[in-house]
Amino acid sequence: MHAQDQMTPNERLQAFMKGEKMDRILAMPILVSISHRVSGMTHREKRASALKQAQSQIDCYQRYGNDMMIIEYGLHGIGTALGSEMNDPEDSLPAIVNHVLKNLQDIDQLDFNKTKKENDPWFARTLEACEICQEKMGQEVPTGVLITGPFTAVSSILPTENLLRATRKDPASIHRLLRLCTDALKDIYKEYIERGIIILMCDPIASGTLLKKSQYVEFVKPYATELMSYIHELGGMCCYHICGNTTSIVMEMVDTGPDMLSIDNLVDLEYVKEQVGKRLPILGNVPPVDVLMLGSRSDVFESVKTCILKGKDSPMGYIIASGCDITQNVPVENIDYMMEAVRKYGRYPIDEALLNEPATDH
């Protein structure tokens, strides 16, 4: 437990879910892409072993006292299990360089048994990393898994431009792929939930930046709703995040049934609170680039303060978080500043006068 806290993250989250008193506001910066830098290893070193994946999250928690450790199954796991090829950079995020499916007529050639843990080394490695986190720190801090939603899973199989075009020209084939991916994700989610892991469903290709609201309703909402129901049948918990501007689909996202909604910094926190704050807790949305990567200490403090001012009275609760995953280009000290600001402005009872003072570098 962090020296300046009075509760462990587990105690804090349990109090939050029950509406009981907490020492401070929950803080969940998404420390996935940056975690290897906190541990002093390269990204390739981190992703090469379950132990190093787990250790990078434990190191983040021990430094920052953030309220959740997050292991990365990632956005491309379904595709790579099926045969999509990734590059292997030394110290940056891998990207798909060759999608397994080029022609929608070849869907039958995909073998989704390859996505099961016994056939997919990456999936098995991330499960082991979760188990290590639970074994070493589970009594103190929860572990989540950042994992793809259904639409982005399809984009790991079929190039995104082909996917978007086919929503107009061959929607039946896209629905078929979504059906296959949703069924595979059920099996994958189940393995994590059975280990006590919180599902952080991230579906960036479903963003309002790329899809119209009508496309989200047709191609994403039914499958996300089915996955949420399945998660809850298993006794699991899900936080739902879609990158980019999701203002037009916030209500639709909440209709799918998540336990919490995470919003990008492109979405106004006040608006989301007004629209859905009575329905579920909201996470967000310190800008990961403009503030955490490019900002000064006072910029970070001011952003944290603004988020708390907007979110603190959300009826079902508010958790401060980054607006998206924090990249490795963010100075690790800026996460120190974020958590320092949370402990200053987010300590209960909230000091309204302090919140309304200008942030300083002192």
C-alpha positions in Angstrom: 0.0 0.0 0.0 1.2 3.5 -0.9 2.6 5.4 2.2 0.2 8.2 1.7 -2.9 6.0 1.4 -5.1 4.7 4.3 -6.8 1.9 2.3 -5.5 -0.7 -0.1 -6.9 -0.6 -3.7 -9.0 -3.7 -2.9 -10.5 -2.1 0.1 -11.1 1.1 -1.8 -12.8 -0.6 -4.7 -15.0 -2.6 -2.4 -16.1 0.5 -0.6 -16.7 2.3 -3.9 -19.0 -0.5 -5.1 -20.9 -0.5 -1.9 -21.2 3.3 -1.6 -19.2 3.4 1.6 -16.5 5.8 2.7 -13.1 5.9 1.1 -9.8 7.6 1.9 -9.5 9.1 -1.6 -11.0 8.9 -5.1 -10.1 5.8 -7.0 -7.4 6.4 -9.6 -6.8 4.0 -12.5 -4.2 5.5 -15.0 -4.0 2.9 -17.8 -0.4 1.8 -17.4 0.0 -0.8 -20.1 2.2 0.5 -22.9 4.4 2.4 -20.5 4.9 -0.3 -17.9 8.1 -1.7 -19.2 9.8 1.7 -18.8 8.9 1.8 -15.2 10.7 -1.5 -14.8 13.7 -0.5 -16.9 13.2 -3.1 -19.6 12.4 -3.0 -23.3 9.0 -3.7 -24.6 10.2 -6.8 -26.3 11.6 -8.1 -23.0 8.3 -7.4 -21.3 6.2 -9.2 -23.8 8.5 -12.2 -24.0 7.6 -13.7 -20.6 4.7 -13.9 -18.2 6.9 -13.0 -15.3 8.2 -9.8 -16.8 4.7 -8.8 -17.9 3.5 -9.3 -14.3 6.6 -7.7 -12.8 6.2 -4.5 -14.9 2.6 -4.1 -13.5 3.8 -4.8 -9.9 6.6 -2.3 -10.3 4.0 0.3 -11.5 1.8 -0.4 -8.5 4.7 -0.2 -6.0 5.8 3.1 -7.4 2.5 4.8 -8.0 -0.1 3.1 -5.8 -2.6 3.1 -8.7 -5.8 1.2 -8.1 -5.5 -1.6 -10.7 -2.8 -3.6 -12.4 -3.5 -4.3 -16.0 -2.2 -7.2 -18.1 -2.5 -6.9 -21.8 -4.1 -9.6 -23.9 -4.4 -6.7 -26.3 -6.3 -5.8 -29.5 -4.7 -8.2 -31.9 -4.8 -11.5 -30.0 -7.6 -13.2 -32.0 -6.0 -12.3 -35.3 -2.5 -13.3 -34.3 -3.8 -16.7 -33.0 -5.5 -17.2 -36.3 -2.4 -16.3 -38.3 -2.1 -12.6 -38.7 1.6 -11.6 -38.7 3.0 -9.0 -36.3 6.3 -7.2 -36.4 8.6 -7.5 -33.4 10.1 -4.1 -32.5 12.6 -3.9 -29.8 11.1 -1.1 -27.8 7.6 -0.2 -29.2 4.2 -1.7 -29.6 4.0 -4.5 -32.2 1.6 -3.9 -35.1 0.0 -6.3 -37.6 1.9 -6.3 -40.9 0.0 -9.1 -42.7 -3.7 -9.9 -41.9 -4.6 -13.6 -42.1 -7.8 -12.8 -44.1 -7.7 -10.9 -47.3 -10.9 -12.2 -49.0 -14.2 -12.6 -47.2 -14.9 -15.6 -49.3 -12.2 -17.4 -47.2 -13.8 -17.2 -43.8 -14.3 -20.9 -43.7 -10.5 -21.4 -43.8 -10.1 -19.8 -40.3 -9.7 -22.2 -37.5 -10.9 -20.6 -34.3 -9.7 -23.5 -32.2 -6.3 -21.7 -32.5 -7.6 -19.0 -30.2 -8.0 -21.3 -27.2 -5.4 -21.2 -24.4 -3.9 -24.6 -25.2 -3.3 -23.6 -28.8 -2.3 -19.9 -28.4 1.0 -19.2 -26.5 0.3 -15.5 -26.2 -3.0 -16.1 -24.5 -1.5 -18.7 -22.2 1.3 -16.3 -21.3 -1.1 -13.5 -20.4 -3.1 -15.8 -18.2 0.1 -16.8 -16.4 1.0 -13.2 -15.9 -2.5 -12.6 -14.4 -1.9 -15.5 -12.0 1.5 -14.1 -10.9 -0.1 -10.7 -10.2 -2.8 -12.4 -8.2 -0.4 -14.6 -6.3 2.0 -11.8 -5.4 -0.3 -8.8 -5.0 -3.9 -10.0 -5.2 -4.5 -9.6 -1.5 -3.9 -5.8 -2.0 -4.7 -4.7 -5.5 -7.1 -6.0 -8.3 -5.9 -7.1 -11.7 -7.6 -6.4 -14.9 -7.0 -7.5 -18.5 -7.0 -5.1 -21.4 -8.7 -7.1 -24.1 -10.3 -6.5 -27.5 -14.0 -6.1 -28.1 -15.8 -7.8 -31.0 -15.4 -5.2 -33.8 -11.7 -4.6 -33.2 -11.2 -8.3 -33.0 -12.5 -8.6 -36.6 -10.0 -5.8 -37.6 -7.1 -8.1 -36.3 -8.2 -10.7 -38.9 -9.3 -8.4 -41.8 -7.6 -5.1 -42.6 -9.5 -2.2 -41.2 -10.2 -0.5 -44.5 -11.6 -3.8 -45.9 -13.7 -4.2 -42.8 -15.2 -0.7 -43.0 -15.9 -1.0 -46.7 -17.6 -4.4 -46.2 -20.0 -3.0 -43.6 -21.7 -1.4 -46.6 -20.9 -3.9 -49.4 -21.0 -7.2 -47.6 -22.6 -6.8 -44.2 -23.6 -10.5 -44.0 -19.9 -11.6 -44.0 -19.0 -9.0 -41.4 -21.8 -10.3 -39.1 -20.5 -13.8 -39.7 -17.0 -12.7 -38.6 -18.5 -10.9 -35.6 -20.3 -14.0 -34.6 -17.2 -16.1 -34.8 -15.1 -13.5 -32.8 -17.8 -13.1 -30.2 -17.9 -16.8 -29.6 -14.1 -17.0 -29.3 -14.1 -14.0 -27.0 -16.5 -15.7 -24.7 -14.1 -18.6 -24.2 -11.2 -16.2 -23.7 -13.0 -13.9 -21.2 -14.1 -17.0 -19.3 -10.5 -18.0 -18.6 -9.7 -14.6 -17.1 -12.9 -14.3 -15.1 -12.3 -17.7 -13.5 -9.0 -16.3 -12.3 -10.7 -13.3 -10.7 -9.6 -10.8 -13.4 -11.6 -7.7 -14.3 -12.4 -7.4 -18.0 -11.4 -4.1 -19.6 -13.1 -4.4 -23.0 -11.5 -2.0 -25.5 -13.0 -1.6 -29.0 -11.2 1.3 -30.7 -12.3 0.5 -34.2 -15.9 0.9 -33.1 -15.1 4.6 -32.4 -17.4 7.4 -33.4 -14.4 8.7 -35.3 -14.7 5.7 -37.7 -18.3 4.5 -37.5 -21.7 6.2 -37.7 -24.1 5.7 -34.8 -26.2 3.5 -37.1 -23.2 1.3 -37.8 -22.4 1.0 -34.1 -26.0 -0.1 -33.4 -25.9 -2.6 -36.2 -22.4 -4.1 -36.1 -21.2 -3.6 -32.5 -24.0 -3.1 -30.0 -25.6 -6.6 -30.3 -22.3 -8.5 -29.9 -21.0 -6.2 -27.1 -24.4 -6.7 -25.3 -24.1 -10.5 -25.6 -20.6 -10.4 -24.2 -21.6 -8.2 -21.3 -24.4 -10.6 -20.4 -22.0 -13.5 -20.6 -19.5 -11.8 -18.4 -22.2 -11.3 -15.8 -23.4 -14.9 -16.0 -19.9 -15.9 -15.0 -19.9 -13.5 -12.1 -17.4 -11.2 -13.8 -17.1 -7.4 -14.0 -16.5 -5.3 -17.2 -15.3 -1.8 -17.8 -16.1 -0.7 -21.4 -13.8 1.7 -23.4 -14.0 2.9 -26.9 -11.2 5.3 -28.1 -11.9 8.6 -29.8 -15.1 10.6 -29.8 -18.0 8.5 -28.6 -20.3 11.4 -27.7 -23.0 10.2 -30.1 -23.0 6.6 -28.8 -22.6 7.0 -25.1 -26.2 6.0 -24.4 -25.8 3.0 -26.8 -22.6 1.9 -25.1 -24.2 1.9 -21.7 -27.2 0.0 -23.1 -24.8 -2.9 -23.7 -24.7 -3.4 -19.9 -21.1 -2.7 -18.7 -20.4 -2.3 -15.0 -18.3 0.9 -15.7 -17.8 3.2 -18.6 -14.4 4.6 -19.5 -14.3 7.7 -21.8 -11.6 9.2 -24.0 -10.4 12.7 -23.4 -12.2 13.7 -26.6 -15.5 13.3 -24.8 -16.8 15.8 -22.3 -16.9 14.3 -18.9 -19.7 16.7 -17.8 -21.8 15.6 -20.7 -21.3 11.9 -20.0 -22.2 12.5 -16.3 -25.4 14.2 -17.3 -26.4 11.5 -19.8 -25.5 8.3 -18.0 -24.1 9.1 -14.5 -27.3 7.8 -12.9 -26.8 4.4 -14.6 -23.2 3.4 -13.9 -19.8 4.6 -12.6 -17.7 6.7 -15.1 -13.9 6.6 -15.6 -11.9 9.3 -17.3 -10.3 11.3 -18.7 -6.9 12.9 -18.2 -5.5 13.5 -21.8 -2.6 11.0 -22.3 -0.9 13.1 -25.0 -1.6 16.8 -24.5 -1.2 16.5 -20.7 0.6 13.4 -19.6 3.1 13.3 -22.5 3.6 16.9 -23.3 2.4 18.7 -20.1 4.3 20.1 -17.1 3.7 19.2 -13.5 1.2 22.1 -13.2 -0.6 21.0 -16.4 -1.0 17.5 -14.9 -2.3 18.9 -11.6 -4.7 21.3 -13.4 -6.1 18.4 -15.5 -6.6 16.1 -12.5 -8.3 18.9 -10.7 -10.6 19.7 -13.6 -11.6 16.0 -14.0 -12.4 15.7 -10.3 -14.4 18.9 -10.4 -16.5 17.5 -13.3 -16.8 14.0 -12.1 -16.9 14.0 -8.3 -20.7 14.3 -8.0 -21.6 11.7 -10.6 -24.5 9.8 -9.0 -23.2 6.3 -9.4 -19.6 7.3 -8.7 -16.5 8.6 -10.5 -13.0 7.1 -11.0 -10.2 9.2 -12.3 -8.3 7.6 -15.2 -6.3 8.5 -18.2 -8.4 9.1 -21.4 -6.7 6.1 -23.0 -3.6 3.8 -22.6 -0.5 5.8 -21.6 2.2 5.4 -24.1 5.9 4.7 -23.5 6.7 8.2 -24.6 5.0 9.7 -21.5 7.6 10.8 -18.9 7.2 8.3 -16.0 7.4 11.3 -13.6 4.2 12.6 -15.0 2.4 9.6 -13.6 3.9 10.4 -10.2 2.4 13.9 -10.6 -1.0 12.5 -11.6 -1.1 10.3 -8.5 0.2 13.1 -6.3 -2.6 15.4 -7.6 -5.1 12.7 -7.0 -4.0 12.4 -3.4 -4.1 16.2 -3.0 -7.4 17.0 -4.7 -9.2 13.7 -4.4 -8.9 13.0 -0.7 -12.2 12.5 1.1 -13.9 14.6 2.2 -13.3 16.6 -1.0 -11.9 20.1 -0.2 -14.0 22.3 -2.5 -11.9 25.4 -1.7 -8.7 23.5 -2.6 -10.3 22.3 -5.9 -11.1 25.9 -6.9 -7.5 27.2 -6.3 -5.2 27.5 -9.3 -2.8 24.6 -9.6 0.9 25.4 -9.0 4.3 23.8 -9.4 4.8 23.8 -5.6 
